[in-house]
Amino acid sequence: MLTALTDARVLTPDEVIERGTVLIDGGRIVEMGPSVSLPPGAQVTRLPNLTLAPGFIDLHVHGGGGFGVATTDPEEIRSYARWVVTKGVTSFLATMCAADQEEALGFLRAGARAAGSIPDGASLLGVNLEGPFVSPFRRGALPESWPLPPDMRAFDGLVEAAGGHLRVMTLAPELPRADSVLRAALSRGVVAAVGHTDARYEEAARAFAAGASLLTHAFNAMRPFHHRDPGPVGAAADAPGAVVELIADGVHLHPATVGLLVRALGPERVALVTDGVTPAGMASGNFRVGGQEALLQDGRVLLADGTIAGSAATLDQAVRSIVRWGIADLPDAVRMASSVPAAVLGLGERKGRIAPGYDADLVALDGELEVVMTWVGGQMRHIWPKGWQG
């Protein structure tokens, strides 16, 4: 059925249409612009006073709304997917770490079973494996037993368990044989990310030159930027086309740090991510995060020793923060949450933009940039408040 979304402010790749229409057929955008003729029989939804943007894509998330995605139960991942559409997220990578290799294999198999379109929820694009070939000295909140020396046999087992759905893998390039794992990941179509690393600038630069293209949650769980040793952040900035993940929750990074990096690299090289964990989007309470007890209080998720254990923020909050902090305007903030993540995954010709031929993954925002509606593949998956008529 043809669907027409009309009277909205539309964010396209090249311009802002103050009053436009998006025409959808078969889950794809077929036409958009300020003066689209509505075909007979089209289902029309008017969106006055709303901004229509590409749906958000979260490359790095462990859970939220009380649900975790590092689980052996595919239904828990689907429950998360049905919750996260309320935050404007139309697709995501289930990001996983584990206590050990055996547990990781179980998580990956569950992720593989849940991958794809999820009824009434966001689409699961695959799995993001945060480790295990990372530095034990920069593990952050990862389980103490998770980091392992790079090993091709262990890597092959992880890839096999993921069943073709491993999309991103974080590794520490300074570790012995990390270069072999990086090459193997790239040969299997996996995006190699540098993170949880004590690499010096030169070591990280070699990894980016060898094909790594993503920096995992910039500045966090890595050797700090120093004016005499710029470390992984400096290497990523110098690597043409490399994208950095930023957690814009006001906890992991000071807003000035976020602004500095966005201005230095440009929004086209920044992917907003949540690094959200099970209690993300909730008010407070005690939870288990990665098998460890954690406390959510005042917007922070902390382990008993005070280590930040992922984020309590959601991706719509990150977009609002970028705008409210004065770091970028709404089109650029949305770009960092949609088209940039799509490009990281090689999906830039299909997702992350409002343009003909693209998947009709869309979010409607009100004047306060709160999520009012979400569509996945042209199907409305969320509306707030229920029964909203425009």
Beta strands, then each sheet from edge to edge (+ up, - down):
strand 1: 3-11
strand 2: 16-25
strand 3: 28-33
strand 4: 43-46
strand 5: 51-54
strand 6: 56-61
strand 7: 63-64
strand 8: 67-68
strand 9: 89-96
strand 10: 123-130
strand 11: 166-171
strand 12: 191-194
strand 13: 214-215
strand 14: 243-246
strand 15: 270-272
strand 16: 285-289
strand 17: 292-297
strand 18: 300-303
strand 19: 308-311
strand 20: 362-365
strand 21: 371-376
strand 22: 379-383
sheet 1: 3+ 2- 1+ 4+
sheet 2: 3+ 2- 1+ 5+ 20- 21+ 22-
sheet 3: 6+ 9+ 10+ 11+ 12+ 13+ 14+ 15+
sheet 4: 7+ 8-
sheet 5: 16+ 17- 18+ 19-
end
